[in-house]
Amino acid sequence: MKLSTQLMLMASAMSLSLGLAATAVQAEEATKANEEAKAKDNGNVTEVVIYANRSTATSAQMKSANTISVMSAEDLEHTAVHNVAEALALLPGVTVTNTGNSFFGGVDGASRGEGMFVGVRGMNTEFTLALINGVNVAQGMPYSRQVQLSLLPPSGLKTIVVNKNSTAEMDGDAIGGTVDFRTPSAFGFKDGYMSVAVSGRVESRARDYGEDGLGGGVSAEYARRFGANKQFGFYGSAFYDKRNYANSMIAGIMTAQQDGNWGYLHAVKDASGNFQNPTGYDKEANLAQTGLNTGVSTGFTERYGGNFSADWRVDDTLDIYLRGSYAFAETHQNSTLAQFVNSKVYVENATTPGLFDLTGVTNSSVRAWYETNPEQADLGTLSLGAVKRVGNWTLSPSVFYSEGDNDRPNHIEASMRNNQSDDYNKGPLAGQPVAYAGMFIAYNSDGYPIPMLNATQQTQINNASTTLLARRAGQLTQQFSGQEKAGLKFDAQYDFDGGNLAYIKTGLKYVASHRRVINRDYTNNHLANVMQKAGVKWADVGLATDYFDSIYPGLYNIRAPKVNQDRLFEIFYTYFPMATALADPEYMNGNTLKGDENVSAAYVTGKYDFGALEVIPGLRFEHTDIKNTYWNSTKKTFESNSTDYNEWLPSLFVNYRPETGGVYRASLTRAYMRPAMVQLGNKTTTREGDNKSLTIVQGNPDLKPLQSWNLDLSGEWSNAEGGYAMIGAYYKKLSDYMYDNGSTQVNTGETPTNLLTYNGKTYDRVSLSHPTNGGEGTVKGLEIQLYQKLAMLPGWLSGFGAGANFTRQWTEVDIGKGEKHPIQNAPEYLANVKVNYAWKGLTVDLTHNYTGEAVIAYNDVAGLELWTRPVKRTDLHAGYDFGTGLKLDLSVSNLFKDYSYWAHVGKNSLAINDIVDSGSTTLLTLKYTY
């Protein structure tokens, strides 16, 4: 069947439905509307439903037609987290990551020390759809469909609903799940409600560095109803907070990838003379780290924003609403690293000819490197809609807009080393590597890599600003990425008064999006060359005059320079040929990508009631048109390409609700996920590194969407004493798998090439990224959730409650040519344990979160997967309500200061690691409500 015919049939069906609706409205205009309670019973609420406490959240989960997990307002208030992304980790089947792709990738993003992205049920964070009050959130991340949820604080949001499968009226591009953040309306509060909260915070790791690590914030809410019949309502909230941090990091994977600081303990030579893992040797057990990057990431994140809702209950049949939200975050992240880049020494084994043993390293280049990772991010939504009830009809039109940006306005890098060679530092003036003999890395009892520095290395790194030669006069990257979305939707539902058919619902939706990514990169000449003299040190030009006493307190006894960032920018712009760059169309447009994506959707669904059994079939169709515009570096002009997708998405939900309580669910749904728009642009972008490396990134207009059949089975039960239990199983059958390798594109395979010439230049290392589709895959999972409030106990003992949830996942995908791997960022195990106490005005919550090991990148160092170690976090919250509207809360996140990120090469090896230690965060909040 041709697309035009399909669309005509869908349009005819929608026209018929809307025509019936219009006829019914005219015929029943004088008929009294059904009672509001009836409308609510059928799922047509006149405002966003807010589940204020655990009992209403549990009730919502039980009543829902699809499988959901709800985080209530009370749950949010009793967490000890940095933002709502981290709070979501407390729900079953939800994975929170503190690193993503592009400039959020790897240890750089993780060293901020907070959760940023959310994945659901074994799917990478790319495949989670984010909504605010039902509005599709703009995806501002470059080269990605991720939404940076760390923008949002755990305040001003009253409910978070995680939909783990989708009914026909929901968007179909949500293979993992749909996370809907909901804000309240004035009709959810007493009239004239107001609250004000102030908070102070301290970061323990920053205190370890001698930094203050202090921060704090303020938030407020206001709700009022007015008018002759209190038919108007206004709710508003606002927040501001600031976090100052200083976190420790080890970047062993970084130095292995960028500097080749790794090897095999035992090796053989191939035909090209390269050392390879011998046949019969376990590659992971044979790995060795031969260099080290370690440092400190300092900075701050400043956030502000708010939400509002305006509601007009015109009469018993008509409600009109306007809702908006906005959040802005500015992050300054500055990383200083000590680097030891060493040459490897292999000696042929005396007893096994052809086998070479790694005897250690020699010629150590001692370096220091400074880079910034700033970000300005915002996220806003606005929606205007109405709910009209006429007889048995409920009509719900709405229009909406969303905008999101993730900009990296001024990323700058600079470095120094003991063996700098340029036009003025030549021969003896260029310096020499430090002579070294033996293995460079040992490991302590906890598995941390310990560099075995000799006296010369120790002296040079401890006095880096005065002993090491300055390299370049700065490299500046400016990246701007954003998306705007605008759309409209119309839903019409007819509720039947008798018979098995409860209702029929149909609707249309159209969303238009515009995407842009601008990336400009310029590397200045060597500082000695532009200053025309040899021997320039950072201290000589005022770049660094002070030190962190320890680059990694409690682990390494070496220092790190404190860089004067303002002076670095001053030096860069002094020697930056701005007029030449601005006049160069390649510099201005070379890495520019723009795209438009228009999605049209239509659906029809209904519900049949057969006593305790309800059956909800549905069918949705989505058509997507995507057009990308990109710069052709050869023709020096912009070109375009286009892609379109058509997806039929059937669904069937069967729920059994016996009179004895509980609900038993079974569902089969179809879902998909489109590639990010800029991944489809037929564009080649390049970025030069400071060490004769080149990264080439190419788009692919022939990418297919990832598709999935989803089977879900579950049972839920509750009791009158505040108890709740759930057990569920899920299965996803995937096709045309896409994946994210942690760089700027999905499904990329790196192809290292030695001494490759590109555009007339020669590079030591070149990597090529080209997105493609893989093959099929499966996701299987088991979820269990238990909670019991011990209200049946006498006296003060009745205040106790305890609960836990557990998720076990099995994932496997074909990333191409039959090569099977687990899905990225899909831990095999997820678990939470909680003990809480509430008696009179006192509340205490102790939670423990466990996120198991997971793959984060495929075929990386030595062709092995990159894995994360399990992450554990124990949080404490305590609060006291004085009964006069005043409440005091104390929370400690990561109470026992466990590492927040640990990645390593190979599943069973800890030879090559990236590690982040971000300590604990203590937050004290005083809130007054009246």
N, C-alpha and C positions, 0 to 999 in steps of 0.2 A: 504494500500500500504506500503510495507516494505521500510525502510530507504535506503537500497542499491538500490532498484528500483527507488526511488525518486531522489537519487543522480545521478544515471545513466541518467535519463531523463533530469535533470538539466544540467548535463555535456554535453549531446548530444545537447541540445539547445544552450548552450554556444559555443560548438565546431562549430555548424552550423553557428552561428552568426559571430564567428571569422574567419571561413573559407570564408564566404561571404565578410568580410572586407578585408581579404588578397587578394582574387580574384579582388576586386574592386581596391585595391592599385596597383596591377600589371597592370590591364587594363588601369588605368588612370594615370600612372606614368608620362606620358608626357603631361598630361592635365594641363592647368593653374589652380591654386587653386582659389577657390571662393574668392571674396573680403573679407577682414577682417571684414568689417562692417556686412556682412551677417552672418558670424560666430558668431559675438557678439550678433546679434539680436536673434539668436537661443540659446543663453546661454552659448556659448563656448568661454570664454575669455582666453586670453593668459597669464593673470596674475591675482592675487587676486584683485578683484574690491574694490576700496577704495572710500567710500562716504564721501567726505571731509567736506561738509556743510549740513545744515538742508534741503535745497531744493533738493540736490541729494539724501539724505537719504529718503526723502518723495517720490521721484520719484522711488527709488528702491523698497520701500514698495508697491507702486502701481503696478509696473511691475512684481513683484514676482509671481511665479506660486502658491506658498503656502503662508500661513499667517506668516508674519515676523514683528518684530519691529527692527528698526535700530538706533543705537546711533552713530552719526557721529563724526569726529575729532573735529568739532566746538563744539558739545555738550560736549565732554569730557573736552575741554579746559575751558568751562564755568561752570563746577561743582565745588563744595567746599566739596570734600570728601577725605577719606584716601586712597581709592583704587578703582579699577574698579568694585568690587563686590558692593560697596555702590552706585556707579554711576548707576548700572543697576536697582536699586530700583526706578529710575525715569521713567522707562518704564511701560506700563500697563501690569498687570498680572504677575509681577515679585516680588517675596518675597525674601528679604535678611535677613539672620539670623546671629547673632553674637555669637552663640553657636552651638555646634554640638554633636558628640558622643566621646567615649573614653576620652582622657584627655582634650578634648575641651568641655566636657559636662557641662551643668548647669551653675551655677554662676561663676565657675572657668574660663571657656572660655569667658563668657560674660564680665568679669571684665577687659579684655584687651581693651574693649571700641571701637571695630571696627567691621564692617560687614565682614563675612568670607565666607559664603556659599549662594548659589542662588537656589531658587525653582521657577518653572514656572507653572502657571495655576493650583493652588491648590494641586500640588504634592510636597511631601517632597523633600529636597535637594538631597537625595539619587538618585532621578529619573531624574536628569538633566544631559545630556551628554555634556561634555566640549571639544571643539576643538580649536586648534590654527592653522590658515591657513589650515583648513580642516583636520588636523592630530589629531587622537584620543589621548587625553591627558592622560598620566599615572596617575593612582589613587593611590597616596602614603599613604592615610590615613589608619591607622590600622582598621581592621574589617569593612571596609566601602567602598562604591563607591563614596563617596564625593570627590570633588576636592576643595582644599583651595584656592579660588580665591583672597584672600587678599594678596597673594604673588605678585600680579600684580598691579603696580601703574597706575594712569590715565595718563600715558605719554608713548610715543613710540608705542602705539596701536592706529591706525587711525580709525578703525571701529569695532563695536561689533554688530553682527547680531544674534538676538534671533529668532530661528525657532520654532514656536509653534505647528507645525505638520510636518510630514516627508514624502517626496516623496520617490519613490522606490529606487532611487540611494543613499539615505541617510541611515545611520545606523539605525537599527530598535529598538535598546535598548534605547529608549528615550521617555518614556511615558509623562514626563513633558514637555520636549522641548530640543532643541540643541542650545547651546550658542557657537558661532564661533567668536573667537578673530582674527582679521585680521591685518596684518602688511603691510606696503606699499612696493613698489619697486621704483627703481630710475626713472622709466618712469612715475611716478605720480608727479614728481617735476621738476622744472626748473633745467637745467644742472648746476652742481656745487653748489647746495643748501647746506647750512649749518646753523645750529642753536645751540645756547648754552643757557641754562637756569640755574640760581641759585636761591635757595629759602631758606627762614628761617621760622620757625614755633614755636609756643608756645601753650602749653596745659594749659587751665585755671585751671583744677582741681589740677594739679601738683603744680601750684602756690599757691593754697589754703593750701597745705600741707607744704609750705615753700621750695619746691623743685623748680629747675629752669624750668623744663618742656620745655626746648629748644630743637630744632632740626633743620634739614635743609637737603638740597640735591642739587644735580647737575645733569643735563641731557644734552645730545647732540644728534644731528642727522646730517647725511651727506649723500648726494646723488650725484652720478656722472654717466654720460654716456660717453663711450669712444669707440674707434675703428674707422675704416675708414668711416663707415656709421652710427656711433653711435649705433651699434647693441648690444653693451655690456652695462649692467647697474649694478651698485652696490649701495645698500642702507644699512646703518648701524645706529643703535641707541644704546645708553648706558645710564644707570641711576644709581644713588646712593642716598639713603636717610636714615635718622635716625630719629626715633621718641622716645622721652623720656616721660613716662607717670606715673601718680600716680592717681588711681581711687578708689572711695569708694564703699564698698559693704556690704550688709546685707545678711546673709545666713541662714534665718529662716527655709527654706525647708531642707537645709543640716543638721541642728541640729535636725530637726524632724525625718529625715530618719536615721541618724547615731546614735543619742543619745536618741531617743524616747521622745524628748522635745515637746510633744503636748498631748492634751487630749480633752475630751468632757466636756463641762460645766455641763452637766447633763448626768448620765450614769447608766446602770444596769450591774450586774455581770452575766457572762455566767457560764456554768458548770465547766469551768476550773478556775474560779475566776478572769478572765480578764474583764475589764470594756469595755462595748460596748455602741453604740448609742441606746437609747431607741426607741421602736416602736412609730411612730407618730411624732418624733422630726426631724426637718430638719437638716441633718447631717452637711451641710456647716455652717448654722447659729449656730450650737452647738460646732463648733471647737474653741479651745483655744491654744495659743502658751505659753509654760511654760519655755522656755529657749531662748538663743540668741547666734548667732555667728555674729560678725560684725568686719570689718577690712579694710585694705588698700592693694591694689594690685599695686606694683611698678615695673618698669623695662623699657626696651627699645626694639624696633624692628629696626633692621638694614637690609636694602634690597639693592641688586644691581643686575644688569643683563643687558640684551639688546636683540636686534633683528637684523637680517641681511637678505638680499636677494640679490642673484646674478642671473641676467637674460641674456640670449643670444638669440637674435632674429636672428636666423641663416639665414632665408630668409622669404619670404612671406608665406611659408607653414609650417615652423617649429620653435617652441619656446622651449627653455630648461631653467629650473629654478632650483635653490637651495635656500632653505629658512631654517632659523634656529631661535630659540628663547631660552633664558635662563633667569631664575629668581631664586634668592636665598634670603632667609630671615632667620635671626637668632633673636630669641626672648628670652629675659630673663624676666621672670615673677616671682615675689617674693611676696607672700601673707602672711600678719601677721594678725591674728584674735584674738580678745578677745572672750572668750567663757564662758557662764554661763550654766552649766548643773545641773538641779534641780530635786528633787524628788517631785512627785505630792501628794497632800493630798485630799482624798475624804471623805466626811461625809454623813451619811445616812440622807435623807430629813426627817424632823420632822413630816410632814403631809402626805407624800406619802411613805409608807414602800416599800423597794426594789429599790427606786430611790436614787441615790447618787449624791451629788453636789460637784463640784470641788471648794474647798475653797481657793486654792492657792498652793504654793510650800513651800518646806522646804529643809534643808540640801543642800545648794548651793555649788557646786564644781566650784570654780573660776579658769579658765584656760587661757593659751595663747598658740597659735599654729602657727607654721611657716611652710610653704611649698613652694617649687619652682615648676614652671611649664615651664621649658625651652623647646625650640623647635628649631630645625634646619631643614628647609624645602627647597627643590629646585624642579624645574620643567623645563624640557628642551624638545624641539622638533627639529627634523631635517627632511626635506623632499627633495627628488630629483625627478623631473618629467619632462615630455615633453608634448607638444601638437602638433600633426602632422595633417595637413589638406591636403587631396589628393582628388580632385574632390569634391564630396558630402560627403566624409567621414571625420570624426574628431576622431583621435585616441589619447587617453590620458593615458599613463602608468605612474606609480609613485611608489616609495618605500619610507618608512618613519620609524622613530624611535622616541620614547619618553621615558623619565625616570622621575620619581617623587619619592621624599622621604619626609617623615614626621617623624623625629626622636625626641625622648625625651631622650637626652643622660644622664642627671643627675638630676632626680627628687628626692629631699631629703626632709624629714619631721622631725620635732622635736617639742616637746611640754613640757609644765610645768603646774603644778596644785597645789592647796593648800592642797590636800589630797593624796599625792603620797605614795603608799605602795610598798615596795620591800624588799630585804634581809636586808637592812641596815636602811631603814626608816620604823620602826615598832612601833606599839603602839603609845605613845605620839609623837614620832619622825616622824610618818607618816603624822601628821597634821590632821586637822579636817575640815569638810565642814562648811560653814558659816550658822549659824542659820537664818532662814527667815520665815516670816509668812505673808500670804496674796497673792494676785495676783501679778505676776511678770511683766507682759507686759500691758502697756496702749498704746493708739494710739493718734497721734496728728491730726490736722484737715485735713492733706493731706494723712492720712492713714499710715504713717510711724510708726513702732513699737518702743515704748520708754520703755527701761528697768527701773523699779523702784528700783534702787540700794540703799541698805542701806550703812551706813558709812563704815562698814567693807569691803564689796564688792568693794566699790569705792577706798578705800585705797589699797587693794590688787591688783586690776587690774592696778591702776595708778603707782604702783611700782612693777610691775610683776617680773622684772629681779632680784629683791632683796628680794621679799616676797614669791614667788612661788617656789616649789621644781621641779628641772629638772627631766624629765621622762627618755626617752631612749637616747642612744648615737647615735641616728639617724636611719632613715629607708631610704634606697636608692633603687630607681627603675630606671632601664635603659631599654628603649624601642626603637627599631629600626624597621622601617617599610618602605617598598618601593616597587615599581613596575617598570618593564621594558616592553615596548611594541615595537614590530617590525612588519612591515607588508608591503604588496604590493597590488596594485589595478590596474585594467585595465578597462577603459571605451571606448566604441566605439559607435559613433552616426552617423547615415546616415540621411541627410537632403534632402527631396524631393523637386523638383522644381515646382511641380504643384499638384493640387488635394487637398483633405481635409486633408490627412495625411501629417503633417509637418515634423515629424522625428520619427525614432525609435532609442532607445538607450538601450544598454545592457552592463553588466559589471560583473567583478569578484573582490572579495576582500578577503584577508586573513590576520588575525592579530594574532600573537603569543605573549602571556604575561606570565611573571614570577612574582610571588608575594612572599614576605617574611615578617614575623613578628617575632621579637625576643623580649622577655620580661623577664628580670631578676630582682628579688626583694629580698632584704635581710633586715631584721630588727635586729639591734644590741640589746644587753641586756640593762637593765636599767643602766643609767649612774652611779648611786650609787653603783651598783653591780660591774661594771668593775673598778671603781675608789676605791672601797672598803672603802667607808665612807658615812655617812649620811649627810643630810642637804645641798647638792650641789645645788646652784642656777646658773642661766645663767650668772649672773654678775661675779660669782666666777671663771668661766672658760673662761671668755672673749667672751661669745656668744652675749651678748647685754649690752651695757653701755650707750646708748642714747635712746631717745624716739621721736616718732611723738607727737607733742603737742596735737593733737586731732586725734582720730582714724576715725572720720567721721565729718569733719568741718561743722559747722552750724547745727548739729543735736545732736551729743553726746559729752559730756565734759569729756571723758575718754581718756587716753593715750595708746599708743601701742609701744612696744620696737622695736628699729631698730637692726636687727639681723646682725651679722658679718658672712656672708655666707662662706667666706674662712675658718674661724675658725670652723664652723660647719662641713665642709668637712674634715678638719684636725682631728677633734675629731672622726668622723665616721671611717676614715681609720686607725686611731690609734688602734681601737678595732675591726675592721672588720677582721675576719679570712680568708684572701684572698686565701692563699694556699689551705685551706680546701674547700672553695667555688669553686675555679677553678677546683679542682679535683673531684667535685661532678657532675656527669652527669645530675642529676635531676635539680640542680641549673642552669647549662649551657643550658640544652635542654628542661626543663619541660614545658615552655610556648612558645616553638618554633612552628611556623606554616609556611609551604611553599606550594605554589601552582602554577600550570601551567594551563593556559586557552588559548585554540586555537579556533578561530572563523572563519569559512568559510562562505562566502556569495556570492550569485548570484542574479541578478535581470534583469528584462526587463521592459521597459516602452516606451511610445510614446505619441505624441500629435496630436490631430485632431483639425483642425480649420474649423469652420462653420460660416464664417463671424465674427461677434463680439463674438461668443461663442467658447471657447476652452475646450476640454475634454482631460484629461491626466490620463489614466488608468495605473496601474503598479502592479507588483508582485515581491516580494523579498522573498528569502529563506535564513535562517541563521541556521547553525549547530554549536553547541558549545561542545567541549570536555574539561572537567575540571578534573584535578588530584590534590589531596591534600596529603601532607606528614606531619605527626604529630608525636609527641613523646608519646609513651605508657609508663606511669609512673610505671606500674606494671611489664612489661617485660623489662623495661630499654632499649628500642630500638625504632627506627622510624618505623611507619607503614603508609600505604597509603589507600586512597579510591578514587573513581571516580564518576563523574556525567556527563550526557550529555543531551543536549536540542536540539530540532528541532522546528523551528518556521516558518510557512508560513505567510507572511505579505502582504496582498493585499491592494491596495489603489486606490482611485478615486478622482480626482480633477476636478471640473467644474467651470470655470471662465467666466463671461460675462462682456465684455468691450464695452459699447455703445459709439457711436461717440461723444455724448454730454459730455463725460468724466466720470471718476469714474470706479470702478471695483466692481463686486458682486461675491462672492466666496461661494462655497459649497464643502465640502470634507468629505470623510469617509475613515479612515485609521485604520490599526491594528498595535499596538506597544506592546512591552514587556520590562521587566527589569530583568536581571539575578541577583540572590543573589551574594553578595560579595564572592570571592573564599574561604576565610578563614572561612566564616560562614558555609561552606559545609564540613569542615574537621571534622571527627568523633573523636574529641579531647575534653578532660576535662582539663581546666586550673583553677588554684586557686590563690587567693590573700588574705593574712591575713591582717586584720586591726589592729590598735594599741589598740582598745577597745574590744578585744575578739570577733571580727567579722570575718566572712569568706565569700568570694564571690566565687561561683563556676560557671564557664561558660562552656557550652557544645555546640559543633557544631552539625549539622544535615545534613547528606549527601542526605536526601530525600526532601529537600526544592524544591518547584516548583517556576518557575519564575512568577512574577506578570505580568498579561496580561490585555490589554485594547483595546476596540473598541472606536474610537474617531470620533465624529461628530463636524464639524465646519461650521458656517455660518457667513458671514461678508459682509459689504459694506464699501468702502473707496472713498472719494472724495477730490479733491484739486482744488484751483483756482489760477488765474494768479497773485493775490496779495499776495501770500505766505501763503495761508490758507490751512488747512488740517482737515478732519473729518473722523472718523472711528467709526463704531458700529459693535460689533460682539457678537456672542453667541457660547458657546462650551459645549459639553457633553461627558463624559467619562464613559464607563461601565467597571468596574474593576472586575477581578476574581483572586483568590488565593492571596489575599492581604498580603503584608509583611509590617511591620512597625518597626520603631526605637524607643526604649524606653529611649534613652539618655544614655545608658550604652555602653558596648563594643559589644553588639550583637543586632540584630533586633528581633522584635516580642517576647520579653522575658516577662515572668510573674514571679514576685518575690514570693518566697515561704518562708516567715519567719518561723524559727523553733527555739524553745527555747532549750538551753543546748544540742545541737546536737553533737554527736561524729563523727569525720571524720578523717580517717587515724590515729586513736589513740589519737587525741586531742579533747578537749571539747571547744565549743564556745557558747557565749551568743546569738549571732545573726548570722544566715546563710541565704544567698540569693542564689537562683539557677536560672540561666538564660539559657534558651533553645530555640533556634529559631524555630518557626513553621509558617505555613501558616494559614491565616484567611480565610474568605469567600469572598463574593462579596461586591462591593461598587460602588458608583456613585460620579461623580464630575460634577456640573453644574455651569456655569459662564456667566457673562455678562461684556463686555468691551466697554468703550466709551472713545474716545480720540478726543480732539479739540485743534486747534491752529490757530491763525490768526495774521499775521503781519499787522499792521495798516498803510501800505504804502500809502493808499489812502488819509490820512490826510495831511494837508499842513505843510511845513517847518519842524521844529524840532519835531513836534508831530508825524511825520511819522516814527520816530525811535522806537515807542512803539510796543510791541507785547504781547500777553497773550494767555495762554493755560491751559488745565487741562486734566487729565485722571482719570478714575474711573473704578474700578473692583469690582464686587459683586460675591461672590462665595458661593456655597452650597455644602458641602461634607459630605458623610456618608459612613462608611465602617464597615464590620463585622470583628472584630478582633478575632473571634473564638466563636463557640457555640451560634451564634446569637446575641452576644453582640455588639451593634451598637455605634459608636463614630464618631466624625468628624476626618478628616485626620490631622495628626500632621503637625504643621507649615503651616497651610492653613488658613490665616485670612479670615473672612467673608467679610471684606472691605479693599480695597487698594485705595489710592487716592494721586494725586499730583496736585498742583496748581503752575503755574509759571507766573511771570511777568518779561519781559525783555525790555531793552532799548538799542538801538544802534544808535548813531549819531556822524558822523565824526569819531574821534578816540576813543570815549567813549563807553563802554559797561557796562551794569549793569544787573544782573540776581538775582532775588529773588525767591526762590523755597520753597515750604512747602510740606513735605512728611508725609503721615499718613499710618500707618500699624495697622490694627485692631487686636483685641484679637484673640488668637489661642491656641489650645491644643498643648502641647509639650510632655506630657507623659500620659500613661493610667494607671489606677488602682494603684496609688502611695500611698501617705500618706492617711490613713483611707479609702483606696480603691477608692479614688477620682482621677479625672483627674487633672493634673497640667496645668494651663493656663497662658498665658502672658497678661498683660494689654496692651491697645493700646500704640504705640510708636509714638511720634510726633517729627519732626525735621525740623527746618527752617534754610536754608542756604543762605548766601549772597556771591555773586561774583561781583567784579568791576574791570574793566581793562581799560587801556588807551594805545592806539597805537600812538607813537610819530611820525610815518610816516617815520622814518629813519631806520627802521628795529628793533627799540627798543620798547619793550612792557612791561608794568608794570601791574601785576595782584595782587589783594588782595581778599582773600576768607576767610569766617568764617563759619565753619561747626557747626551746633547745636547752632545757634546764641543765643537762649534763655535758654540754658543749661538745657534742659529737661532731665529727666532720660533716660538712653539708654537701660535699661532692667528692667522689673519688672514681676516676675513670682509669682504665688500664688496657693494655694491648693483649688480646687473647682472653678467653674465658677463665682460664685457670692459672694465669701468670700475673704476678705483681712486679715484674721486672721494670716495666716502663709505665709511669703513672702521671696523671694530672690530679691534683688534690687541692681542695679549698677548705680552710678552717675559718668559719665566720663567727664562732663563739655563740654566746647567748644574748638575747635581747630582753630587757626588763622594762615594762610599761606600767605606769601608775596613772589612773584616770579618775577624775572627780566629776560626777554628773549630777546636775540639778534639774528636776522636772517639776513643772507647775502648770 
